[in-house]
Amino acid sequence: MGNNFADVVNVNNVTAWTAFGNTKGNIVPLGHLFKITPAAGYGAVGDLTITISFGNAAELAKQYRVLALQLELVDSSDNSTLIDISAGNGSFWTLLTLNNGSVDLFPATASQNMSVRVKSGFYITHAKGSGSWGGASAPELICEVSQR
């Protein structure tokens, strides 16, 4: 792991729907997007920040009026225990939209393996997409782990 705070592996892409001009729809749970493994011996409580951002926001804004993803941070060992203390101590989710472009997740502990997953979401496309319109662009998400 070198000098990293954690290793991040992209395990899934956000591509489970196809949208065309002047449509709206729901985004169903997509499974885990990123698996995060803190560096060995790194276990300071609440000491990491996980930032999830759209890597292609400009492209998405040409096709979507609204795009919202409900993100959850879970314990990888059981894939269900919510551990994001920024979202009501694991009680809720964090909303990533084209308006905010980036969200921060704060794990309750930095010593356990964790995953970021999409709980659900929704979209509304423009009446006519810019340029050629062969279906809406899929979001490209970026995950960055930093120390607070």
ABEGO torsion letter per residue (X at the ends): XEABABBBBBABBBAABBBBBGBBBBBBBAEBABBBBBBBGBABBGABBBBBBBAAAAAAAAABABBBBBBBBBBAAAGABBABAABGGGABBBBBBAAAGBBBBBBABAABBBBBBBABEBBBBBABBBEBBAEBBBBBBBBBBBBX
